[in-house]
Amino acid sequence: MNNFRGGFGGFGGANLGNLMKQAQKMQQEIEEAKKVLAEKEFKATVGGGMVEVNMNGTRILKSIKLKPEIVDAEDIEMLEDLICAAINDALNQISKAESEQLPQIPGM
């Protein structure tokens, strides 16, 4: 005796078609959100404004600005740490924006 009802594995052809349409719609929403994020600028400033970095939503570093008084040949390590902190802050901003703006996929 055949226990299958409907089309594909008991799901029915109409349900499978609806799932495919939903998946395509979600893919389009994700692509649109990625485009918006890619065009957005993320700025991070550390050290009381001594170091500033700008990145776009695709994590491309666009610029680094340093106040002249932060450049000290005797303390390069501090400058390096501030640059790393600013870049990491910008990256965290991008990750947060992605989690807020990209559609959530159930089960992921």
Residue pairs with C-beta under 8 A, 6 or more apart in sequence:
4 10
5 12
6 12
6 13
6 15
7 13
7 16
8 16
11 19
26 103
26 105
29 103
30 102
30 103
33 101
33 102
33 103
34 57
34 102
36 57
36 101
37 57
37 58
37 94
37 97
37 98
37 101
37 102
38 56
38 57
38 58
39 56
39 57
40 56
40 57
40 97
41 54
41 55
41 56
41 62
42 54
42 55
42 56
42 57
42 90
42 93
42 94
42 97
43 52
43 53
43 54
43 90
44 52
44 53
44 55
44 86
44 87
44 89
44 90
44 93
45 51
45 52
45 86
46 82
46 85
46 86
46 89
47 70
47 82
47 85
49 67
50 66
50 67
50 69
50 70
50 82
51 64
51 65
51 66
51 67
51 70
51 79
51 82
51 83
51 85
51 86
52 63
52 64
52 65
52 86
53 61
53 63
53 64
53 65
53 83
53 86
53 87
53 89
53 90
54 61
54 62
54 63
54 90
55 61
55 62
55 87
55 90
55 91
55 94
56 62
57 94
57 97
57 98
59 91
59 94
61 87
64 83
64 86
66 79
70 78
70 79
70 82
71 79
72 78
72 79
